[in-house]
Amino acid sequence: MDKRAFLSELFDAAIAAADPKQALAAHLPSRPKGRTVVIGAGKGAAQLAAAFEDLWDTPVEGTVVTRYGYSCPTRYIKVLEAAHPVPDEASRAASNALFQQVKGLSPDDLVVALICGGGSALLAAPAVGLTLADEVALNEALLASGAPIGAMNALRKQISAVKGGRLAAACAPARVVTLVVSDVPGDDPAQVASGPTVPDHRGRNDALKAVTDYNITLPDTIARQLAEAPEDAPSPEDPRFQRNEVYVIASAAMSLEAAAKRAEKLGCTAVILSDAIEGEAREVAKVHAAIARQVVMRSQPFKPPVVILSGGETTVTLRASGGRGGRNSEFLLSLALELDGSVQITALAADTDGIDGSEDNAGAFADSRTVQHMRQVGMDPAAALGQHDSYSAFAAVGALFVTGPTGTNVNDFRAILIDAAADE
């Protein structure tokens, strides 16, 4: 068996399960008496917009924003591009454009919000008293903190004029139907892209608790905003949301199930550990490695041959600067170090949007020889992990997994293949 090809095929199955057109087709809203306006944000927003145009049989207009380089052709819906994972001036311009798009709507109009991962950075709209530089500084602090997505979003919503349901509130009195491609553990739609069209009950106290729980160092302006006079995001009970609907149309759970079915068709048992794993990437890798070793040594809790699948969103707490890589390649480098010399095991970890962190790879491959190979070419894998330089380590041994933008985003995909015998 070509193990890398096998794991790549499982990744492809996971991506196909989150195909925008297939996901949207089963969740199209009823046609309105008035206009149909599409808004959206995320790394797969352009592809969702194009698919919606193909499926919708009445006139449509709108604006969506995606990451630089992630656009695709559309006929009626305007596609803007902005920065990710740290917002830029184009992110603020995109927020303004979406607010302009939903001005002056009537109760007979329909707003379709296409929301997927990445929208938090792509929609920047600082609250009154703050600047774009403040929002950028907060985002950088959050990315370096290692805090889980729920904690990050609790803070983002308190300093934003677009997140936490505020964009949906601006659509009133029109009906808003939000269609979500979830990239968050647990698939809470209010957490995807910080919920621009989905309000929740998290307020200032939740944000302050996140700061304490995860020891987040806030910029002074943000800290003052939280302490003095923040305006909580609107409540889900707000009458402006009474007619709105929200649907999760694709998620990590659906994609992992599709990958498992593909593995079974290819003759390999598949098990899904969880679609909602969070935690420090290198520590999550150690747990996965321990499970893999137990399978090899004891045939427990699964009997090989087996492929172990998992998803969710790990984090990386930056302890050094200057390295290259994302959370999936960091996970895999830690896994490779834990499994150094362990035969029978080949693994793939990748981000389903095709970009791990800010590099050009989706993730990487590793097996029992990866660490040895790195050392042979003059790379110290342990030092690379300490410097968050997993990209360079895997590039040195030709083990990067490069797909380009996939047009969707259901977060991390991890697959660990364990053979029945040591045939490597």
C-alpha positions as CSV (number, residue, x, y, z in Angstrom):
1,M,0.0,0.0,0.0
2,D,1.2,3.5,-0.8
3,K,0.4,4.9,2.7
4,R,0.7,8.6,1.8
5,A,-1.7,8.1,-1.1
6,F,-4.1,6.2,1.2
7,L,-4.1,9.0,3.7
8,S,-4.4,11.6,1.0
9,E,-7.5,9.8,-0.3
10,L,-9.1,10.0,3.1
11,F,-8.4,13.7,3.2
12,D,-10.0,14.1,-0.2
13,A,-13.1,12.3,1.0
14,A,-13.3,14.6,4.0
15,I,-13.1,17.7,1.7
16,A,-15.7,16.3,-0.7
17,A,-18.1,15.9,2.2
18,A,-17.9,19.6,2.8
19,D,-18.3,20.5,-0.9
20,P,-20.1,23.9,-1.0
21,K,-22.7,23.0,-3.6
22,Q,-23.6,19.6,-2.0
23,A,-23.8,21.2,1.5
24,L,-26.0,24.1,0.3
25,A,-28.4,22.1,-1.8
26,A,-30.1,20.5,1.2
27,H,-30.5,23.7,3.1
28,L,-31.8,26.3,0.7
29,P,-34.4,28.6,2.3
30,S,-37.8,29.4,1.0
31,R,-38.0,32.1,-1.6
32,P,-38.9,35.6,-0.4
33,K,-41.5,38.0,-1.8
34,G,-38.8,40.6,-2.0
35,R,-35.0,40.7,-2.7
36,T,-32.5,37.9,-2.0
37,V,-29.3,39.4,-0.6
38,V,-26.2,37.3,0.1
39,I,-23.6,38.2,2.6
40,G,-20.7,36.1,3.9
41,A,-17.3,35.8,5.4
42,G,-14.7,33.1,5.6
43,K,-12.0,31.2,3.8
44,G,-14.6,29.3,1.8
45,A,-17.1,32.2,1.3
46,A,-16.4,32.7,-2.4
47,Q,-17.0,29.1,-3.2
48,L,-20.2,29.1,-1.2
49,A,-21.4,32.2,-3.0
50,A,-20.7,30.7,-6.4
51,A,-22.5,27.5,-5.4
52,F,-25.5,29.5,-4.1
53,E,-25.7,31.3,-7.4
54,D,-25.9,28.0,-9.3
55,L,-28.6,26.7,-7.0
56,W,-30.8,29.8,-6.6
57,D,-33.3,30.2,-9.4
58,T,-34.4,33.8,-8.7
59,P,-32.4,37.1,-8.8
60,V,-29.7,37.4,-6.2
61,E,-27.2,40.1,-5.2
62,G,-24.7,40.5,-2.4
63,T,-21.2,40.7,-1.1
64,V,-18.9,38.2,0.6
65,V,-15.3,38.4,1.9
66,T,-12.6,35.8,1.7
67,R,-8.8,35.5,2.3
68,Y,-6.4,36.8,-0.2
69,G,-5.9,34.3,-3.0
70,Y,-9.1,32.3,-2.1
71,S,-11.5,34.0,-4.5
72,C,-13.3,32.3,-7.4
73,P,-15.5,33.6,-10.2
74,T,-19.1,34.7,-9.4
75,R,-21.8,36.2,-11.6
76,Y,-23.9,38.4,-9.2
77,I,-22.3,38.3,-5.8
78,K,-19.3,40.6,-5.3
79,V,-16.2,38.9,-3.7
80,L,-13.8,40.9,-1.6
81,E,-10.5,39.8,-0.2
82,A,-8.8,40.6,3.1
83,A,-6.1,39.4,5.4
84,H,-6.0,36.3,7.6
85,P,-5.2,35.4,10.4
86,V,-4.5,39.0,11.3
87,P,-6.9,41.6,9.9
88,D,-5.9,44.5,7.8
89,E,-7.5,47.7,6.3
90,A,-9.3,45.5,3.7
91,S,-10.9,43.6,6.5
92,R,-12.4,46.8,7.9
93,A,-13.5,47.9,4.3
94,A,-15.2,44.5,3.9
95,S,-17.2,44.9,7.1
96,N,-18.3,48.3,5.9
97,A,-19.3,46.8,2.5
98,L,-21.4,44.2,4.2
99,F,-23.2,46.7,6.3
100,Q,-23.9,48.8,3.2
101,Q,-25.2,45.7,1.4
102,V,-27.9,45.2,4.0
103,K,-29.1,48.8,4.4
104,G,-32.7,49.6,3.8
105,L,-34.1,46.1,3.7
106,S,-37.8,45.3,4.2
107,P,-39.7,42.5,6.0
108,D,-40.2,40.8,2.6
109,D,-36.5,40.6,1.9
110,L,-34.3,37.6,2.6
111,V,-30.6,37.8,3.7
112,V,-28.6,34.6,3.3
113,A,-25.5,34.7,5.4
114,L,-22.8,32.2,4.2
115,I,-20.4,31.9,7.2
116,C,-17.3,29.7,7.6
117,G,-14.0,29.7,9.4
118,G,-11.6,32.6,9.0
119,G,-14.4,35.3,9.2
120,S,-13.2,36.7,12.5
121,A,-10.1,38.2,10.9
122,L,-11.8,39.0,7.6
123,L,-14.4,41.1,9.2
124,A,-12.8,43.8,11.2
125,A,-14.9,46.5,12.8
126,P,-13.5,48.1,16.0
127,A,-16.1,49.1,18.6
128,V,-16.5,52.8,19.3
129,G,-13.4,54.2,21.0
130,L,-11.1,51.6,19.4
131,T,-9.0,51.5,16.3
132,L,-8.1,48.9,13.7
133,A,-4.6,48.8,15.3
134,D,-6.3,47.8,18.6
135,E,-8.2,45.0,16.9
136,V,-5.0,43.8,15.2
137,A,-3.1,43.9,18.5
138,L,-5.9,41.8,20.2
139,N,-5.9,39.3,17.4
140,E,-2.1,38.9,17.6
141,A,-2.3,38.5,21.4
142,L,-5.0,35.8,21.1
143,L,-3.1,33.9,18.4
144,A,0.0,33.8,20.7
145,S,-2.0,32.9,23.8
146,G,-2.9,29.2,23.1
147,A,-6.4,29.9,24.2
148,P,-9.2,27.8,22.7
149,I,-11.5,29.3,20.1
150,G,-14.4,29.9,22.5
151,A,-12.3,32.0,24.8
152,M,-10.9,34.0,21.8
153,N,-14.3,34.7,20.5
154,A,-15.7,35.8,23.8
155,L,-13.1,38.6,23.7
156,R,-13.4,39.4,20.0
157,K,-17.2,39.9,20.4
158,Q,-16.8,42.5,23.1
159,I,-14.6,44.9,21.1
160,S,-16.3,44.5,17.7
161,A,-19.1,46.3,15.9
162,V,-19.8,43.4,13.6
163,K,-19.4,40.2,15.6
164,G,-21.8,38.5,18.1
165,G,-24.9,39.0,15.9
166,R,-24.4,42.6,15.2
167,L,-24.4,42.2,11.4
168,A,-27.7,40.3,11.6
169,A,-29.2,43.1,13.8
170,A,-28.3,45.5,11.0
171,C,-30.3,43.4,8.5
172,A,-33.6,43.9,10.4
173,P,-36.5,43.8,9.5
174,A,-35.4,41.4,6.8
175,R,-35.3,37.6,7.6
176,V,-31.8,36.2,7.9
177,V,-30.9,32.6,7.2
178,T,-27.4,31.8,8.2
179,L,-25.8,28.7,6.6
180,V,-22.6,27.7,8.5
181,V,-19.6,25.5,7.5
182,S,-18.4,24.8,11.0
183,D,-14.7,24.8,11.9
184,V,-15.1,24.9,15.7
185,P,-15.2,22.0,18.2
186,G,-18.8,21.3,19.1
187,D,-20.2,23.0,16.0
188,D,-21.7,26.0,17.9
189,P,-22.7,28.3,15.0
190,A,-22.3,31.3,17.2
191,Q,-18.5,30.5,17.5
192,V,-17.8,30.2,13.7
193,A,-16.2,33.5,12.5
194,S,-17.3,35.0,15.9
195,G,-20.9,34.8,14.9
196,P,-21.5,38.0,12.9
197,T,-25.1,36.8,12.2
198,V,-25.6,34.5,15.2
199,P,-25.9,36.0,18.7
200,D,-25.2,34.1,21.9
201,H,-25.3,34.8,25.6
202,R,-21.6,35.3,26.2
203,G,-20.9,38.8,27.5
204,R,-18.3,40.9,29.2
205,N,-18.0,38.6,32.2
206,D,-17.2,35.6,29.9
207,A,-14.5,37.8,28.2
208,L,-12.9,38.8,31.5
209,K,-13.0,35.2,32.7
210,A,-11.2,34.1,29.5
211,V,-8.4,36.7,30.2
212,T,-7.9,35.2,33.6
213,D,-8.2,31.6,32.7
214,Y,-5.7,31.7,29.9
215,N,-3.4,34.4,31.2
216,I,-4.0,36.5,28.1
217,T,-2.0,39.7,27.9
218,L,-4.3,42.4,26.5
219,P,-3.3,45.6,24.9
220,D,-4.0,48.5,27.3
221,T,-6.8,50.0,25.1
222,I,-8.6,46.6,25.0
223,A,-8.2,46.1,28.7
224,R,-9.7,49.5,29.4
225,Q,-12.6,48.9,27.0
226,L,-13.5,45.7,28.8
227,A,-13.1,47.2,32.3
228,E,-14.9,50.5,31.8
229,A,-17.8,50.6,29.4
230,P,-18.2,47.7,27.0
231,E,-21.5,47.3,25.3
232,D,-22.5,43.6,25.3
233,A,-23.4,42.0,22.0
234,P,-27.2,41.7,21.4
235,S,-29.0,38.9,23.1
236,P,-30.5,35.9,21.2
237,E,-33.9,37.1,22.6
238,D,-33.6,40.4,20.8
239,P,-36.8,40.8,18.7
240,R,-34.7,41.6,15.6
241,F,-33.7,37.9,15.5
242,Q,-37.2,36.5,15.9
243,R,-37.6,35.3,12.3
244,N,-34.0,34.3,11.7
245,E,-32.8,30.7,11.1
246,V,-29.4,29.1,11.5
247,Y,-28.2,25.8,10.0
248,V,-24.8,24.0,10.2
249,I,-24.5,22.6,6.7
250,A,-21.0,21.0,6.9
251,S,-18.7,20.2,9.8
252,A,-15.7,18.2,11.0
253,A,-18.0,15.4,12.2
254,M,-19.5,14.9,8.7
255,S,-16.1,15.0,7.0
256,L,-14.5,12.5,9.4
257,E,-17.5,10.2,8.9
258,A,-16.9,10.4,5.1
259,A,-13.2,9.7,5.6
260,A,-14.0,6.7,7.7
261,K,-16.3,5.3,5.1
262,R,-13.7,5.8,2.4
263,A,-11.1,3.9,4.5
264,E,-13.6,1.0,5.0
265,K,-14.1,0.8,1.2
266,L,-10.3,0.6,0.8
267,G,-10.2,-2.3,3.2
268,C,-9.0,-0.6,6.4
269,T,-10.9,-0.4,9.6
270,A,-11.4,3.3,10.7
271,V,-12.2,4.7,14.1
272,I,-13.0,8.3,15.0
273,L,-11.5,9.5,18.3
274,S,-13.4,12.8,18.3
275,D,-14.3,15.7,16.0
276,A,-13.9,18.2,18.8
277,I,-10.3,17.9,20.2
278,E,-8.8,21.0,21.6
279,G,-5.6,21.7,23.5
280,E,-1.9,22.5,22.9
281,A,-0.9,20.9,19.5
282,R,2.3,19.2,20.8
283,E,0.5,17.8,23.9
284,V,-2.5,16.5,21.9
285,A,0.1,14.8,19.7
286,K,1.6,13.0,22.7
287,V,-1.9,11.5,23.6
288,H,-2.3,10.4,20.0
289,A,1.1,8.8,20.0
290,A,0.4,6.9,23.2
291,I,-2.8,5.5,21.7
292,A,-0.9,4.5,18.5
293,R,1.8,2.7,20.5
294,Q,-0.8,0.9,22.5
295,V,-2.4,-0.4,19.3
296,V,1.0,-1.5,18.0
297,M,2.1,-3.2,21.2
298,R,-1.2,-4.5,22.7
299,S,-3.8,-4.4,19.9
300,Q,-5.7,-2.1,22.2
301,P,-8.0,-0.3,22.1
302,F,-8.1,-1.1,18.4
303,K,-6.7,-4.1,16.5
304,P,-4.5,-3.2,13.5
305,P,-4.7,-2.6,10.7
306,V,-6.6,0.5,11.6
307,V,-6.6,4.2,10.8
308,I,-7.3,6.5,13.7
309,L,-9.1,9.8,12.7
310,S,-9.6,12.9,14.7
311,G,-10.6,16.6,14.2
312,G,-11.2,19.8,16.1
313,E,-8.9,22.7,16.6
314,T,-5.7,22.6,18.5
315,T,-3.7,25.6,19.5
316,V,-0.1,26.7,19.7
317,T,1.2,28.9,22.5
318,L,4.1,30.8,21.0
319,R,7.2,30.5,23.2
320,A,9.7,31.6,20.5
321,S,9.5,33.8,17.4
322,G,10.8,33.4,13.9
323,G,9.7,29.9,13.2
324,R,7.5,28.8,10.3
325,G,4.5,26.4,10.6
326,G,1.0,26.0,11.8
327,R,-0.8,23.9,14.4
328,N,-1.1,20.8,12.2
329,S,2.6,20.5,11.3
330,E,3.5,21.3,14.9
331,F,1.2,18.5,16.0
332,L,2.8,16.1,13.5
333,L,6.4,17.1,14.5
334,S,5.6,16.4,18.1
335,L,4.0,13.1,17.1
336,A,7.0,12.1,15.0
337,L,9.3,12.7,17.9
338,E,7.1,10.6,20.2
339,L,7.0,7.8,17.7
340,D,10.6,7.9,16.5
341,G,11.5,4.4,15.4
342,S,8.1,3.0,15.9
343,V,7.3,0.9,12.9
344,Q,3.9,0.3,11.4
345,I,2.8,3.9,11.8
346,T,2.2,6.6,9.1
347,A,0.4,9.8,9.8
348,L,-1.1,12.9,8.1
349,A,-2.2,16.1,9.9
350,A,-3.6,18.9,7.8
351,D,-5.9,21.9,7.8
352,T,-9.0,21.3,5.7
353,D,-8.8,24.8,4.1
354,G,-5.5,23.8,2.6
355,I,-3.4,26.3,4.5
356,D,-1.7,25.4,7.9
357,G,-1.2,28.7,9.7
358,S,0.2,31.2,7.2
359,E,2.3,28.9,5.0
360,D,1.6,27.3,1.7
361,N,1.1,23.7,3.0
362,A,-2.0,22.1,4.3
363,G,0.1,20.0,6.7
364,A,2.6,17.2,6.5
365,F,3.2,13.4,6.6
366,A,5.3,11.5,9.1
367,D,6.3,7.9,9.7
368,S,8.8,5.9,11.8
369,R,11.8,7.2,9.7
370,T,10.9,10.9,9.6
371,V,12.9,12.1,12.7
372,Q,15.9,10.0,11.6
373,H,15.7,11.5,8.1
374,M,15.6,15.0,9.5
375,R,18.7,14.4,11.5
376,Q,20.5,13.0,8.5
377,V,19.9,16.2,6.5
378,G,21.2,18.3,9.4
379,M,17.8,19.3,10.9
380,D,17.3,19.0,14.7
381,P,13.6,18.1,15.0
382,A,13.4,18.8,18.8
383,A,15.0,22.2,18.3
384,A,12.6,22.9,15.4
385,L,9.6,22.0,17.6
386,G,10.9,24.4,20.3
387,Q,11.2,27.2,17.8
388,H,7.8,26.5,16.2
389,D,9.7,25.7,13.0
390,S,7.8,22.6,11.9
391,Y,7.4,23.8,8.3
392,S,11.2,23.9,7.8
393,A,11.6,20.5,9.4
394,F,9.2,18.8,7.1
395,A,10.3,20.7,4.1
396,A,13.8,19.5,4.6
397,V,12.7,15.9,4.2
398,G,10.1,16.4,1.4
399,A,7.2,15.6,3.7
400,L,5.0,18.7,3.3
401,F,1.4,18.1,2.3
402,V,0.4,20.7,-0.2
403,T,-3.1,21.0,-1.7
404,G,-3.7,24.7,-2.3
405,P,-7.0,26.3,-1.1
406,T,-9.7,23.7,-0.9
407,G,-12.7,26.0,-1.0
408,T,-14.0,24.8,2.4
409,N,-12.9,24.8,6.0
410,V,-13.9,22.2,8.7
411,N,-10.7,22.6,10.6
412,D,-8.1,20.0,11.5
413,F,-7.9,16.6,9.9
414,R,-5.7,13.9,11.5
415,A,-5.2,10.4,10.3
416,I,-2.8,7.8,11.8
417,L,-2.5,4.6,9.9
418,I,-1.3,1.5,11.9
419,D,-0.3,-1.6,9.9
420,A,-1.0,-5.1,11.0
421,A,2.7,-6.0,10.8
422,A,6.0,-4.2,10.7
423,D,6.4,-4.2,7.0
424,E,8.3,-0.9,6.6
